[in-house]
Amino acid sequence: MEIREFQDLMRQIYYQRDQQRGLAGTFVWFAEEVGELAKSIREGNRENHGEEVSDVLACKSG
């Protein structure tokens, strides 16, 4: 699956919820996900990297 296809899928699944959360709420959620990825990298938790990267990519659904 290409990144754009993944993003389109995330938009189909999460767009309505993101709209209801609003820009500020969605940005805070995104920042939280980036923080989780940074923590995983800092701690060397390689098993968790893929999941955290996926969460960050899913944020670009709109």
PyMOL Python script that loads the backbone (N, CA, C, O; Angstrom):
from pymol import cmd

cmd.read_pdbstr("""\
ATOM      1  N   MET A   1       0.849  -1.174   0.000  1.00  0.00           N
ATOM      2  CA  MET A   1       0.000   0.000   0.000  1.00  0.00           C
ATOM      3  C   MET A   1       0.898   1.243   0.000  1.00  0.00           C
ATOM      4  O   MET A   1       1.861   1.325   0.763  1.00  0.00           O
ATOM      5  N   GLU A   2       0.578   2.177  -0.840  1.00  0.00           N
ATOM      6  CA  GLU A   2       1.297   3.453  -0.895  1.00  0.00           C
ATOM      7  C   GLU A   2       0.814   4.363   0.246  1.00  0.00           C
ATOM      8  O   GLU A   2      -0.295   4.194   0.752  1.00  0.00           O
ATOM      9  N   ILE A   3       1.643   5.313   0.638  1.00  0.00           N
ATOM     10  CA  ILE A   3       1.283   6.219   1.726  1.00  0.00           C
ATOM     11  C   ILE A   3      -0.019   6.955   1.420  1.00  0.00           C
ATOM     12  O   ILE A   3      -0.874   7.096   2.294  1.00  0.00           O
ATOM     13  N   ARG A   4      -0.171   7.421   0.187  1.00  0.00           N
ATOM     14  CA  ARG A   4      -1.394   8.156  -0.177  1.00  0.00           C
ATOM     15  C   ARG A   4      -2.624   7.271  -0.007  1.00  0.00           C
ATOM     16  O   ARG A   4      -3.664   7.745   0.451  1.00  0.00           O
ATOM     17  N   GLU A   5      -2.522   6.001  -0.366  1.00  0.00           N
ATOM     18  CA  GLU A   5      -3.644   5.082  -0.190  1.00  0.00           C
ATOM     19  C   GLU A   5      -3.980   4.919   1.299  1.00  0.00           C
ATOM     20  O   GLU A   5      -5.149   4.884   1.686  1.00  0.00           O
ATOM     21  N   PHE A   6      -2.936   4.821   2.118  1.00  0.00           N
ATOM     22  CA  PHE A   6      -3.126   4.717   3.554  1.00  0.00           C
ATOM     23  C   PHE A   6      -3.810   5.969   4.092  1.00  0.00           C
ATOM     24  O   PHE A   6      -4.738   5.886   4.896  1.00  0.00           O
ATOM     25  N   GLN A   7      -3.344   7.120   3.645  1.00  0.00           N
ATOM     26  CA  GLN A   7      -3.931   8.381   4.096  1.00  0.00           C
ATOM     27  C   GLN A   7      -5.392   8.485   3.667  1.00  0.00           C
ATOM     28  O   GLN A   7      -6.232   8.952   4.437  1.00  0.00           O
ATOM     29  N   ASP A   8      -5.699   8.058   2.452  1.00  0.00           N
ATOM     30  CA  ASP A   8      -7.097   8.072   1.992  1.00  0.00           C
ATOM     31  C   ASP A   8      -7.964   7.168   2.856  1.00  0.00           C
ATOM     32  O   ASP A   8      -9.099   7.516   3.182  1.00  0.00           O
ATOM     33  N   LEU A   9      -7.430   6.007   3.228  1.00  0.00           N
ATOM     34  CA  LEU A   9      -8.163   5.091   4.090  1.00  0.00           C
ATOM     35  C   LEU A   9      -8.396   5.714   5.464  1.00  0.00           C
ATOM     36  O   LEU A   9      -9.491   5.609   6.017  1.00  0.00           O
ATOM     37  N   MET A  10      -7.383   6.355   6.008  1.00  0.00           N
ATOM     38  CA  MET A  10      -7.522   7.009   7.310  1.00  0.00           C
ATOM     39  C   MET A  10      -8.553   8.134   7.243  1.00  0.00           C
ATOM     40  O   MET A  10      -9.311   8.353   8.189  1.00  0.00           O
ATOM     41  N   ARG A  11      -8.572   8.842   6.116  1.00  0.00           N
ATOM     42  CA  ARG A  11      -9.573   9.904   5.937  1.00  0.00           C
ATOM     43  C   ARG A  11     -10.982   9.309   5.950  1.00  0.00           C
ATOM     44  O   ARG A  11     -11.880   9.856   6.590  1.00  0.00           O
ATOM     45  N   GLN A  12     -11.175   8.214   5.261  1.00  0.00           N
ATOM     46  CA  GLN A  12     -12.492   7.572   5.232  1.00  0.00           C
ATOM     47  C   GLN A  12     -12.921   7.132   6.629  1.00  0.00           C
ATOM     48  O   GLN A  12     -14.092   7.243   6.990  1.00  0.00           O
ATOM     49  N   ILE A  13     -11.972   6.635   7.406  1.00  0.00           N
ATOM     50  CA  ILE A  13     -12.294   6.110   8.728  1.00  0.00           C
ATOM     51  C   ILE A  13     -12.463   7.222   9.755  1.00  0.00           C
ATOM     52  O   ILE A  13     -13.386   7.168  10.568  1.00  0.00           O
ATOM     53  N   TYR A  14     -11.581   8.240   9.736  1.00  0.00           N
ATOM     54  CA  TYR A  14     -11.497   9.185  10.847  1.00  0.00           C
ATOM     55  C   TYR A  14     -11.919  10.620  10.539  1.00  0.00           C
ATOM     56  O   TYR A  14     -11.968  11.442  11.454  1.00  0.00           O
ATOM     57  N   TYR A  15     -12.222  10.945   9.301  1.00  0.00           N
ATOM     58  CA  TYR A  15     -12.482  12.346   8.944  1.00  0.00           C
ATOM     59  C   TYR A  15     -13.605  12.964   9.771  1.00  0.00           C
ATOM     60  O   TYR A  15     -13.462  14.077  10.279  1.00  0.00           O
ATOM     61  N   GLN A  16     -14.705  12.259   9.906  1.00  0.00           N
ATOM     62  CA  GLN A  16     -15.845  12.816  10.647  1.00  0.00           C
ATOM     63  C   GLN A  16     -15.468  13.104  12.093  1.00  0.00           C
ATOM     64  O   GLN A  16     -15.805  14.162  12.624  1.00  0.00           O
ATOM     65  N   ARG A  17     -14.772  12.172  12.731  1.00  0.00           N
ATOM     66  CA  ARG A  17     -14.361  12.367  14.118  1.00  0.00           C
ATOM     67  C   ARG A  17     -13.397  13.547  14.235  1.00  0.00           C
ATOM     68  O   ARG A  17     -13.505  14.347  15.164  1.00  0.00           O
ATOM     69  N   ASP A  18     -12.454  13.657  13.293  1.00  0.00           N
ATOM     70  CA  ASP A  18     -11.509  14.777  13.305  1.00  0.00           C
ATOM     71  C   ASP A  18     -12.242  16.099  13.129  1.00  0.00           C
ATOM     72  O   ASP A  18     -11.901  17.085  13.782  1.00  0.00           O
ATOM     73  N   GLN A  19     -13.221  16.132  12.277  1.00  0.00           N
ATOM     74  CA  GLN A  19     -14.009  17.345  12.061  1.00  0.00           C
ATOM     75  C   GLN A  19     -14.716  17.755  13.351  1.00  0.00           C
ATOM     76  O   GLN A  19     -14.739  18.934  13.705  1.00  0.00           O
ATOM     77  N   GLN A  20     -15.281  16.792  14.040  1.00  0.00           N
ATOM     78  CA  GLN A  20     -15.986  17.087  15.287  1.00  0.00           C
ATOM     79  C   GLN A  20     -15.024  17.555  16.374  1.00  0.00           C
ATOM     80  O   GLN A  20     -15.377  18.398  17.199  1.00  0.00           O
ATOM     81  N   ARG A  21     -13.815  17.013  16.374  1.00  0.00           N
ATOM     82  CA  ARG A  21     -12.805  17.383  17.371  1.00  0.00           C
ATOM     83  C   ARG A  21     -12.314  18.799  17.127  1.00  0.00           C
ATOM     84  O   ARG A  21     -11.922  19.484  18.072  1.00  0.00           O
ATOM     85  N   GLY A  22     -12.326  19.251  15.887  1.00  0.00           N
ATOM     86  CA  GLY A  22     -11.869  20.586  15.530  1.00  0.00           C
ATOM     87  C   GLY A  22     -10.368  20.638  15.311  1.00  0.00           C
ATOM     88  O   GLY A  22      -9.642  19.695  15.625  1.00  0.00           O
ATOM     89  N   LEU A  23      -9.921  21.759  14.767  1.00  0.00           N
ATOM     90  CA  LEU A  23      -8.506  21.927  14.431  1.00  0.00           C
ATOM     91  C   LEU A  23      -7.614  21.852  15.668  1.00  0.00           C
ATOM     92  O   LEU A  23      -6.614  21.135  15.667  1.00  0.00           O
ATOM     93  N   ALA A  24      -7.967  22.583  16.716  1.00  0.00           N
ATOM     94  CA  ALA A  24      -7.132  22.599  17.919  1.00  0.00           C
ATOM     95  C   ALA A  24      -7.042  21.206  18.549  1.00  0.00           C
ATOM     96  O   ALA A  24      -5.955  20.762  18.917  1.00  0.00           O
ATOM     97  N   GLY A  25      -8.159  20.532  18.670  1.00  0.00           N
ATOM     98  CA  GLY A  25      -8.166  19.188  19.249  1.00  0.00           C
ATOM     99  C   GLY A  25      -7.387  18.193  18.414  1.00  0.00           C
ATOM    100  O   GLY A  25      -6.675  17.343  18.949  1.00  0.00           O
ATOM    101  N   THR A  26      -7.523  18.300  17.101  1.00  0.00           N
ATOM    102  CA  THR A  26      -6.801  17.405  16.201  1.00  0.00           C
ATOM    103  C   THR A  26      -5.307  17.685  16.255  1.00  0.00           C
ATOM    104  O   THR A  26      -4.504  16.753  16.207  1.00  0.00           O
ATOM    105  N   PHE A  27      -4.920  18.957  16.355  1.00  0.00           N
ATOM    106  CA  PHE A  27      -3.501  19.288  16.463  1.00  0.00           C
ATOM    107  C   PHE A  27      -2.904  18.735  17.756  1.00  0.00           C
ATOM    108  O   PHE A  27      -1.798  18.194  17.750  1.00  0.00           O
ATOM    109  N   VAL A  28      -3.631  18.869  18.859  1.00  0.00           N
ATOM    110  CA  VAL A  28      -3.148  18.336  20.134  1.00  0.00           C
ATOM    111  C   VAL A  28      -2.988  16.823  20.044  1.00  0.00           C
ATOM    112  O   VAL A  28      -2.008  16.270  20.542  1.00  0.00           O
ATOM    113  N   TRP A  29      -3.940  16.158  19.416  1.00  0.00           N
ATOM    114  CA  TRP A  29      -3.863  14.704  19.223  1.00  0.00           C
ATOM    115  C   TRP A  29      -2.628  14.352  18.398  1.00  0.00           C
ATOM    116  O   TRP A  29      -1.908  13.411  18.732  1.00  0.00           O
ATOM    117  N   PHE A  30      -2.379  15.103  17.319  1.00  0.00           N
ATOM    118  CA  PHE A  30      -1.208  14.884  16.474  1.00  0.00           C
ATOM    119  C   PHE A  30       0.077  15.060  17.286  1.00  0.00           C
ATOM    120  O   PHE A  30       0.987  14.235  17.202  1.00  0.00           O
ATOM    121  N   ALA A  31       0.147  16.137  18.070  1.00  0.00           N
ATOM    122  CA  ALA A  31       1.344  16.391  18.876  1.00  0.00           C
ATOM    123  C   ALA A  31       1.578  15.250  19.871  1.00  0.00           C
ATOM    124  O   ALA A  31       2.718  14.859  20.123  1.00  0.00           O
ATOM    125  N   GLU A  32       0.512  14.735  20.419  1.00  0.00           N
ATOM    126  CA  GLU A  32       0.614  13.609  21.348  1.00  0.00           C
ATOM    127  C   GLU A  32       1.186  12.377  20.645  1.00  0.00           C
ATOM    128  O   GLU A  32       2.038  11.682  21.198  1.00  0.00           O
ATOM    129  N   GLU A  33       0.716  12.111  19.427  1.00  0.00           N
ATOM    130  CA  GLU A  33       1.214  10.962  18.673  1.00  0.00           C
ATOM    131  C   GLU A  33       2.691  11.120  18.306  1.00  0.00           C
ATOM    132  O   GLU A  33       3.451  10.154  18.367  1.00  0.00           O
ATOM    133  N   VAL A  34       3.097  12.327  17.927  1.00  0.00           N
ATOM    134  CA  VAL A  34       4.510  12.581  17.623  1.00  0.00           C
ATOM    135  C   VAL A  34       5.342  12.383  18.888  1.00  0.00           C
ATOM    136  O   VAL A  34       6.444  11.836  18.827  1.00  0.00           O
ATOM    137  N   GLY A  35       4.827  12.819  20.020  1.00  0.00           N
ATOM    138  CA  GLY A  35       5.521  12.618  21.290  1.00  0.00           C
ATOM    139  C   GLY A  35       5.702  11.150  21.622  1.00  0.00           C
ATOM    140  O   GLY A  35       6.754  10.752  22.123  1.00  0.00           O
ATOM    141  N   GLU A  36       4.689  10.338  21.349  1.00  0.00           N
ATOM    142  CA  GLU A  36       4.803   8.898  21.587  1.00  0.00           C
ATOM    143  C   GLU A  36       5.859   8.278  20.681  1.00  0.00           C
ATOM    144  O   GLU A  36       6.600   7.391  21.104  1.00  0.00           O
ATOM    145  N   LEU A  37       5.931   8.745  19.431  1.00  0.00           N
ATOM    146  CA  LEU A  37       6.966   8.252  18.514  1.00  0.00           C
ATOM    147  C   LEU A  37       8.349   8.660  19.011  1.00  0.00           C
ATOM    148  O   LEU A  37       9.273   7.846  19.005  1.00  0.00           O
ATOM    149  N   ALA A  38       8.498   9.908  19.439  1.00  0.00           N
ATOM    150  CA  ALA A  38       9.787  10.385  19.953  1.00  0.00           C
ATOM    151  C   ALA A  38      10.218   9.570  21.167  1.00  0.00           C
ATOM    152  O   ALA A  38      11.388   9.207  21.286  1.00  0.00           O
ATOM    153  N   LYS A  39       9.295   9.285  22.054  1.00  0.00           N
ATOM    154  CA  LYS A  39       9.615   8.494  23.247  1.00  0.00           C
ATOM    155  C   LYS A  39      10.056   7.090  22.853  1.00  0.00           C
ATOM    156  O   LYS A  39      11.016   6.563  23.415  1.00  0.00           O
ATOM    157  N   SER A  40       9.373   6.487  21.904  1.00  0.00           N
ATOM    158  CA  SER A  40       9.724   5.149  21.439  1.00  0.00           C
ATOM    159  C   SER A  40      11.132   5.129  20.851  1.00  0.00           C
ATOM    160  O   SER A  40      11.902   4.201  21.099  1.00  0.00           O
ATOM    161  N   ILE A  41      11.461   6.149  20.075  1.00  0.00           N
ATOM    162  CA  ILE A  41      12.798   6.248  19.482  1.00  0.00           C
ATOM    163  C   ILE A  41      13.841   6.467  20.572  1.00  0.00           C
ATOM    164  O   ILE A  41      14.875   5.800  20.592  1.00  0.00           O
ATOM    165  N   ARG A  42      13.570   7.396  21.469  1.00  0.00           N
ATOM    166  CA  ARG A  42      14.509   7.720  22.548  1.00  0.00           C
ATOM    167  C   ARG A  42      14.806   6.501  23.413  1.00  0.00           C
ATOM    168  O   ARG A  42      15.948   6.286  23.820  1.00  0.00           O
ATOM    169  N   GLU A  43      13.784   5.711  23.691  1.00  0.00           N
ATOM    170  CA  GLU A  43      13.939   4.544  24.550  1.00  0.00           C
ATOM    171  C   GLU A  43      14.447   3.323  23.799  1.00  0.00           C
ATOM    172  O   GLU A  43      14.720   2.288  24.407  1.00  0.00           O
ATOM    173  N   GLY A  44      14.577   3.439  22.475  1.00  0.00           N
ATOM    174  CA  GLY A  44      15.065   2.319  21.675  1.00  0.00           C
ATOM    175  C   GLY A  44      14.082   1.166  21.579  1.00  0.00           C
ATOM    176  O   GLY A  44      14.481   0.018  21.386  1.00  0.00           O
ATOM    177  N   ASN A  45      12.805   1.469  21.712  1.00  0.00           N
ATOM    178  CA  ASN A  45      11.753   0.456  21.665  1.00  0.00           C
ATOM    179  C   ASN A  45      11.378   0.158  20.211  1.00  0.00           C
ATOM    180  O   ASN A  45      10.326   0.584  19.733  1.00  0.00           O
ATOM    181  N   ARG A  46      12.240  -0.571  19.521  1.00  0.00           N
ATOM    182  CA  ARG A  46      12.050  -0.821  18.085  1.00  0.00           C
ATOM    183  C   ARG A  46      10.745  -1.550  17.756  1.00  0.00           C
ATOM    184  O   ARG A  46      10.175  -1.339  16.686  1.00  0.00           O
ATOM    185  N   GLU A  47      10.273  -2.391  18.652  1.00  0.00           N
ATOM    186  CA  GLU A  47       9.026  -3.119  18.389  1.00  0.00           C
ATOM    187  C   GLU A  47       7.845  -2.171  18.247  1.00  0.00           C
ATOM    188  O   GLU A  47       6.852  -2.499  17.598  1.00  0.00           O
ATOM    189  N   ASN A  48       7.953  -1.010  18.848  1.00  0.00           N
ATOM    190  CA  ASN A  48       6.858  -0.050  18.873  1.00  0.00           C
ATOM    191  C   ASN A  48       6.956   1.009  17.766  1.00  0.00           C
ATOM    192  O   ASN A  48       5.985   1.725  17.522  1.00  0.00           O
ATOM    193  N   HIS A  49       8.092   1.121  17.102  1.00  0.00           N
ATOM    194  CA  HIS A  49       8.294   2.173  16.095  1.00  0.00           C
ATOM    195  C   HIS A  49       7.243   2.142  14.989  1.00  0.00           C
ATOM    196  O   HIS A  49       6.675   3.178  14.642  1.00  0.00           O
ATOM    197  N   GLY A  50       6.985   0.976  14.444  1.00  0.00           N
ATOM    198  CA  GLY A  50       6.036   0.864  13.334  1.00  0.00           C
ATOM    199  C   GLY A  50       4.653   1.354  13.700  1.00  0.00           C
ATOM    200  O   GLY A  50       4.010   2.070  12.933  1.00  0.00           O
ATOM    201  N   GLU A  51       4.202   0.965  14.874  1.00  0.00           N
ATOM    202  CA  GLU A  51       2.878   1.394  15.332  1.00  0.00           C
ATOM    203  C   GLU A  51       2.821   2.907  15.515  1.00  0.00           C
ATOM    204  O   GLU A  51       1.845   3.551  15.131  1.00  0.00           O
ATOM    205  N   GLU A  52       3.871   3.464  16.103  1.00  0.00           N
ATOM    206  CA  GLU A  52       3.885   4.909  16.350  1.00  0.00           C
ATOM    207  C   GLU A  52       3.990   5.705  15.045  1.00  0.00           C
ATOM    208  O   GLU A  52       3.348   6.746  14.905  1.00  0.00           O
ATOM    209  N   VAL A  53       4.783   5.230  14.100  1.00  0.00           N
ATOM    210  CA  VAL A  53       4.870   5.892  12.789  1.00  0.00           C
ATOM    211  C   VAL A  53       3.506   5.841  12.106  1.00  0.00           C
ATOM    212  O   VAL A  53       3.068   6.825  11.510  1.00  0.00           O
ATOM    213  N   SER A  54       2.842   4.699  12.197  1.00  0.00           N
ATOM    214  CA  SER A  54       1.501   4.566  11.598  1.00  0.00           C
ATOM    215  C   SER A  54       0.526   5.554  12.213  1.00  0.00           C
ATOM    216  O   SER A  54      -0.287   6.151  11.506  1.00  0.00           O
ATOM    217  N   ASP A  55       0.602   5.727  13.525  1.00  0.00           N
ATOM    218  CA  ASP A  55      -0.295   6.677  14.190  1.00  0.00           C
ATOM    219  C   ASP A  55      -0.053   8.099  13.696  1.00  0.00           C
ATOM    220  O   ASP A  55      -1.001   8.850  13.466  1.00  0.00           O
ATOM    221  N   VAL A  56       1.224   8.471  13.531  1.00  0.00           N
ATOM    222  CA  VAL A  56       1.555   9.818  13.044  1.00  0.00           C
ATOM    223  C   VAL A  56       1.052   9.987  11.606  1.00  0.00           C
ATOM    224  O   VAL A  56       0.467  11.017  11.271  1.00  0.00           O
ATOM    225  N   LEU A  57       1.278   8.984  10.764  1.00  0.00           N
ATOM    226  CA  LEU A  57       0.809   9.069   9.374  1.00  0.00           C
ATOM    227  C   LEU A  57      -0.711   9.149   9.306  1.00  0.00           C
ATOM    228  O   LEU A  57      -1.262   9.828   8.440  1.00  0.00           O
ATOM    229  N   ALA A  58      -1.376   8.468  10.204  1.00  0.00           N
ATOM    230  CA  ALA A  58      -2.843   8.478  10.217  1.00  0.00           C
ATOM    231  C   ALA A  58      -3.379   9.875  10.522  1.00  0.00           C
ATOM    232  O   ALA A  58      -4.504  10.207  10.149  1.00  0.00           O
ATOM    233  N   CYS A  59      -2.584  10.679  11.192  1.00  0.00           N
ATOM    234  CA  CYS A  59      -3.017  12.054  11.518  1.00  0.00           C
ATOM    235  C   CYS A  59      -3.216  12.887  10.270  1.00  0.00           C
ATOM    236  O   CYS A  59      -4.002  13.835  10.295  1.00  0.00           O
ATOM    237  N   LYS A  60      -2.548  12.579   9.199  1.00  0.00           N
ATOM    238  CA  LYS A  60      -2.664  13.339   7.940  1.00  0.00           C
ATOM    239  C   LYS A  60      -3.788  12.758   7.112  1.00  0.00           C
ATOM    240  O   LYS A  60      -3.601  12.397   5.950  1.00  0.00           O
ATOM    241  N   SER A  61      -4.953  12.671   7.721  1.00  0.00           N
ATOM    242  CA  SER A  61      -6.084  12.071   7.003  1.00  0.00           C
ATOM    243  C   SER A  61      -6.956  13.115   6.331  1.00  0.00           C
ATOM    244  O   SER A  61      -7.792  12.776   5.494  1.00  0.00           O
ATOM    245  N   GLY A  62      -6.777  14.362   6.679  1.00  0.00           N
ATOM    246  CA  GLY A  62      -7.649  15.403   6.147  1.00  0.00           C
ATOM    247  C   GLY A  62      -7.122  16.100   4.958  1.00  0.00           C
ATOM    248  O   GLY A  62      -7.778  16.997   4.427  1.00  0.00           O
TER     249      GLY A  62
END
""", "prot")
cmd.dss("prot")
cmd.show_as("cartoon", "prot")
cmd.util.cbc("prot")
cmd.orient("prot")
